[in-house]
């Protein structure tokens, strides 16, 4: 039987095994060394070997195809080959949230990254039960979620602060959309439709056009005093999320999804999928 020769694949056609976020600059011809945890992941979890292709990004230089040149126990050397995607601007939206219990907090942070949040800010309110936040764990969650969802950046995770201090230093040009479970607040779709009309009447407003943030309270909700103080601030827009009482993580995900649909990049498509 004659052997059928398989066609040689070009660099651009080779399968990408995984995506990794790195700190090093990226460019054709460069060599990148991986952190021990990443090298362990490639060698022990994915069981890759030299010659395998993967994608690298660093939040600055876009996404690049790289190939494993050498791989050992706790170390790996990658050769950067070519750029797959240029760095793209992203909507400038923050998620401000009262810390909640660990499992649900991890879930919220992961989904906030998938939904394109640029910065995550834990904030202590009067009804916040959680007293400590492991920001390093949250940063690791963000990094992993960014690698999985094919975004080109990793959200920044700020150190926790109190609500009063946060609002005292709030940038005047950044709008704040607050999930208000009580008091006067229009439905979130109505509030965002009005904001979109004021921004030019179109979806997909450029990230630089209007910086925003969304704020969700703790599992016990905001106090009346907190909601009253928020309502008096000129940069705050209160919004309702319907008649059901939502968990704090659900509310954060809902607000971000609505904001992206009305004012963010909800009209775009995932990369390499038409």
Secondary structure, DSSP 8 states (H G I E B T S, - for coil): ----------GGGS----EEE-SS---TT-EEE--HHHHHIIIIIS---TT-EEEEE-SSS-EEEEEEEEEETTEEEEEEEEEEE-------EEEEE----HHHHHHHHHHHHHTT-SEEEEEE-TT-------HHHHHHHHHHHHHHHT-S---EEEEEEEHHHHHHT--TTSEEEEE-SSSS-EEHHHHHHHHHHHTTS-SS--TTT--EEEEE--TT---HHHHHHHHTSTTEEEEE--SS---HHHHHHHHHHHHHHHHSSTTS--TT--
